[in-house]
Amino acid sequence: MFDSKDGQDHRLLVLGQLNELMKKWIYEVSVRKGKTEQEAKEVGGKIFTFGSYRLGVHGKGADIDTLLVAPRHVDRSEFFSSFIEMLQEEKSITNIRAVEEAYVPVIKLEFDGVEMDLLFSRLSFPSVADNLNLLDASLLKNLDQKSVRSLNGCRVTDAILSLVPNQESFRLALRAIKLWAKRRGVYSNALGYLGGVSWAMLVARTCQLYPNAAASTIVLKFFFIFQRWEWPQPVLLKKMDEDLLELKLPQWDPKVNPSDRAHLMPIITPAYPAQNSTFNVTYSTRSIMIKEFNRGLDVCTDITLDRKKWEDLFEPLSFFGLYKHYIVICAKSSSVEHHIKWSGLVESKIRILVSKLEFNDGIELAHVYPTAYGPPPGEKSEQVSMWFIGLEFKKNPSTGGVNITITYEIQVFSNAVLKVSHANPDLENGTELEVKHVRRKQLAEYLPASLLPPPSKRKRSVGSAVETPSPILYRRQRQREDDLSPVSVPKRPKSEKRPPEDKKDLETAVSSLVQKRPTEDKKELESALSSFVQKLSQSGSKPVQKSSAVGQDNQSTEKQDADSSVSSLHHSTLDEVSSQSLTQSSSSDDSLVVINTSPYPNPAPSPKLPLTSSSSSSSSHPPSQTTSAPLVTSSDVGSQQTASMATVSSTSSSVPMASVEAEAEGGAEEEEGEEEVVSMVVEEPLQSRQQSSPDSSKDSGISELPEANAKESSVLTSHVNQLNSDSELSDSNLSSSTSSAVNPLSQQKAHLNRTRNQIVLRLNKT
């Protein structure tokens, strides 16, 4: 944002050479108009600067806005004819192009590497003095409109500097605001944003409100003021001058001119005639600038609180990641000279397309980016300029989508460009205009990868031999089951095995629990275990009692039918219980499925999680039947967390085992913000089966334990009750059945005894 000393000296040298060429041209014109050589030398002429160079805020590579003031006998037509011919003869001047039909006619050129915009104004005086003051309103007498507009640039710049209380703070704050506006894509008068003069007037108004503030405070107050400015209330640096000289020049006045009332963001120049410098602003560009004002205020507030740095304020806008739909405007030419004119014409008409898109019922916002990009990757022709417009659509509340047509808007824009090109033979041949609608994923065809945002991180699920259901559908299925709450468990990586420390904790879990108990509780536990062993060695002869796990309610049937039905159902249920117990006791790493809503990179302790029934047990129940399944604690086995019972629908375990394991290993990950269904292998502590509730301690022979550990014994209690009931049922069936049924019942009782012996061995080992 700052020019070097050598660069400043070079600019002064270029301005001096341009001033000599101007005086030489005025002398030749004066001689041709009948002036003597002495009179031709005395008529004079002067070069004035305005814009960023005159304000003292120009940077490296910035252009110089200049104004050539000539006496009344020099016509504008000669400026665009004989003066251009003189400029073309100079070797140090290149890229000369005249825009005579513009609102403010200008000649653009490059003088020894310095870009310059040259305007022309003819005064009503016979000569131009060297000490001419352009702020004098009498200079505007008897001038044409184009000369008044050309003079207005210099007059406004001088008026701004005269109205600023502290020029040094103003210049430094303006440099920061201009850099911010360019980085955030809101610096372009031609495309409907604010130009350099408009930003300068806003900063100058802030300096007037805070005359003694430093530059950093000016920047903060700048965003504070204009993010809450009640547009279209105009911004004025001073009261508008009345037409004291009766010049009757048109100036901005919404009370008189109805067209001025439609201006959305008026910023009025301080010199007569007052003009609105932002008449190109549209609804979309105004909303975008207000949004950037809000962001700038938030960042500056954080800077004052040492939360952010100044670099955060000037962070570039990631335009190509904001929208899903874009319009690409591509201008192509056959030569460099034609392309400069053609691209300038297309750029000046883009705001017409933006304003038309705003009135489309299906478009909420049309965001044009002011930077023009070169040819797309793989394009052979270098004479290509592209502009991009981001589209934000209005969603239909009934359907959630939108269906729009923008053919009319594009056609109006194309006709506006072609209308001007047909009038200029140089632009009619060898030029091409192309307007397309593309999606965000298609931008790679037009822009290099460095300008595009990184692709979204979205991973697909790893394929497996078994067809796996969608993780989202599986999650919704689990959530529909009211009797099971999903529990979040961290996901263990595939290659990571259970550390040896967990196995040691598992083996010492019960011993650590016994050590924490009082001596009386230890004696009760030992007596309970011994009484339980004695009870298992005895066979009961009580009447038949139907267990709640069997689920039979018909007690009025005949004894023979009841015995046979109870025996068959008990056999299958007992197989389930014994197989489930064996599965859980034989493997230290094999338990089943849970739902994880937010996977973590490393294993971490988690709350209690439900253990669903295995595939072997779910096969023996119809889909509508529910089975009780034990809950296991988290991976932190050494803690004193306890387990409880939960009723789990058999449909919750309908996912094939291979598919669940595949999801646990490979991981079907969704985009950020979405939940994920994974599985987790969790170990069940053996101590959770050693204690029972107070109500069941009398039947099982286990003494009553403290209330805090009652839930830990729920699994063991259910197994003991089940085995006792099955033992009584088998003995009753054995005594009342015929001789042909003795052998099957004996096998059933032997199976019961084996199951008891396994539990006894486990209890003794524990």
Buried (B, 14 or more C-beta within 10 A) or exposed (E): BEBEEEBEEBBEEBBEBBBEBBBEBBBBBBBEBEBEEEBBBEBBBBBBBBBBBBBEBBEEEBBBBBBBBBBBBBBBEBBBEBBBEBBEEBEEBEEBBBBBEEEBBBBBBBBBEBEBBBBBBBBEBEBBEEEBEBEEBEBBEEBEEBBBBBBBBBBBBBBBBEBBEBBEBBBBBBBBBBBBBBBBBBBBBBBBBBBBBBBBBBBBBBBBEBEEBBBBBBBBBBBBBBBEBEBBEBBBBEEBBEEEEEBEBEBBEBEEEEEBEEBBBBBBBBBBBBBBBBBBBBBBBBBBBBBBBEBBBBBBBBBEEEEBEEEBBBEEBEBBBBBEBBBBBBBBBBEEBBBBBBBBBBBBBBBBBBBBBBEBEBBBBBBBBBBBBEBBEEBEEEBBBBBBBBBBBEEEEEEEEEEEEBEEBBEBBBEBBBEBBEEBEEBEEBBEBEBBEBEBEEBBEBBEEEBBEEEEEEEEBEEBEEEBBEBBEBBEBBEEBEEBEBBBBBBBEEEEEBEEEBBEBBBEBBEEBBEEBEEEBEEBBEEBBEBBBEBBEEEBEEEBEBBEBBEBEEEEEEEEEBBBBBBEBBBEBBBBBBBBBEBBBEEBEEBBBBBBBEBEEEBEEBEBBBBBBBEEBBEBBEEEEBBBBBBBBBBEBBEEBBBBBBEBBBBBBBBBBEBBBBBBBBBBBBEEEEBBBBBBBBBBBBBBBBBBBEEBBEBBBBBBBEEEBBBBBBBBBBBBBBBBBBBBBBBBBBEEBEEEBEEBBEEBBEBBBEBBEBBBEBBEEB
